[in-house]
Amino acid sequence: MMKRFAIALVMSVSLASAAAPTSAQVSGSIGVHIGPPAPIVERVPPAPGPNYYWQPGWWRWNGVKYLWRPGAYAVAPFPGAHWVPGHWVQGPNGWHWRRGHWA
């Protein structure tokens, strides 16, 4: 009985933590009090094919420090789409990440 309870508890905690967003993934809800470093200038390689668009790299916050996430190509999800890069915005409660999106 106790073993089943322990297993159920571990599984529920695991599922809850997997569903909870981290500060690096949030979009505007947790303020980072240190501004991001300047973007790293990346050399953009040739596109792997038609309808691929470059998504530039960006600084993500891991809860302790900024880590660079390199740019990558992605296929446009619909005809005429273009990528609007994510960016950091300074507000009264610190810096907030605004996710990139297709427009």
C-alpha positions as CSV (number, residue, x, y, z in Angstrom):
1,M,0.0,0.0,0.0
2,M,2.7,2.5,1.0
3,K,4.7,1.5,-2.1
4,R,1.7,2.3,-4.4
5,F,1.3,5.7,-2.6
6,A,5.0,6.5,-3.1
7,I,4.8,5.6,-6.8
8,A,1.7,7.7,-7.3
9,L,3.2,10.6,-5.5
10,V,6.4,10.5,-7.6
11,M,4.4,10.3,-10.8
12,S,2.2,13.2,-10.0
13,V,5.1,15.4,-9.0
14,S,6.9,14.4,-12.3
15,L,3.9,15.2,-14.4
16,A,3.3,18.5,-12.6
17,S,7.0,19.6,-13.0
18,A,7.0,18.5,-16.7
19,A,3.9,20.7,-17.4
20,A,5.2,23.7,-15.5
21,P,7.0,26.3,-17.6
22,T,10.5,27.3,-16.7
23,S,11.7,30.9,-16.6
24,A,13.5,30.3,-19.9
25,Q,10.3,29.4,-21.6
26,V,7.9,32.0,-20.3
27,S,6.8,34.9,-22.3
28,G,6.7,38.0,-20.2
29,S,5.6,36.7,-16.8
30,I,8.9,36.5,-14.9
31,G,11.2,39.6,-14.8
32,V,14.9,39.1,-15.1
33,H,16.8,41.9,-13.3
34,I,19.9,41.6,-15.5
35,G,19.6,42.7,-19.1
36,P,20.6,40.3,-21.9
37,P,24.1,40.5,-23.5
38,A,24.3,41.9,-27.0
39,P,23.2,39.4,-29.7
40,I,25.9,37.2,-31.2
41,V,26.5,37.8,-34.9
42,E,25.9,34.5,-36.6
43,R,27.0,33.5,-40.1
44,V,23.8,32.4,-41.8
45,P,24.4,29.2,-43.8
46,P,22.6,28.6,-47.1
47,A,19.0,27.5,-46.8
48,P,18.5,23.8,-47.0
49,G,15.7,24.2,-49.4
50,P,12.8,26.4,-50.6
51,N,10.4,27.8,-48.0
52,Y,13.1,27.6,-45.2
53,Y,13.5,30.8,-43.2
54,W,16.3,31.7,-40.8
55,Q,15.3,32.1,-37.2
56,P,18.2,34.1,-35.5
57,G,19.7,33.0,-32.3
58,W,18.7,34.5,-29.0
59,W,19.7,34.7,-25.4
60,R,17.6,32.6,-23.1
61,W,17.5,32.9,-19.3
62,N,18.0,29.6,-17.4
63,G,17.1,31.0,-13.9
64,V,20.8,31.9,-13.2
65,K,22.4,33.3,-16.3
66,Y,21.8,33.9,-20.0
67,L,22.7,31.1,-22.4
68,W,22.9,31.6,-26.2
69,R,20.5,29.5,-28.3
70,P,21.9,29.4,-31.9
71,G,19.8,30.3,-34.9
72,A,18.3,27.6,-37.1
73,Y,16.2,27.2,-40.3
74,A,12.5,26.4,-40.1
75,V,9.9,25.7,-42.8
76,A,7.3,28.4,-43.1
77,P,4.0,27.0,-41.8
78,F,1.9,28.7,-44.5
79,P,2.4,30.4,-47.8
80,G,3.7,34.0,-47.5
81,A,4.7,33.5,-43.8
82,H,7.6,35.4,-42.4
83,W,9.4,34.9,-39.0
84,V,9.1,37.7,-36.5
85,P,12.1,37.1,-34.1
86,G,11.6,37.0,-30.3
87,H,13.2,39.8,-28.3
88,W,13.8,41.0,-24.7
89,V,11.8,44.0,-23.5
90,Q,12.7,46.0,-20.4
91,G,9.7,46.7,-18.1
92,P,9.2,48.0,-14.6
93,N,9.7,44.5,-13.1
94,G,12.9,43.6,-15.1
95,W,13.5,42.1,-18.6
96,H,10.8,40.0,-20.2
97,W,11.1,37.6,-23.2
98,R,8.6,38.1,-26.1
99,R,8.5,34.9,-28.1
100,G,9.1,34.9,-31.9
101,H,6.2,34.0,-34.1
102,W,5.1,33.5,-37.7
103,A,3.1,36.2,-39.3
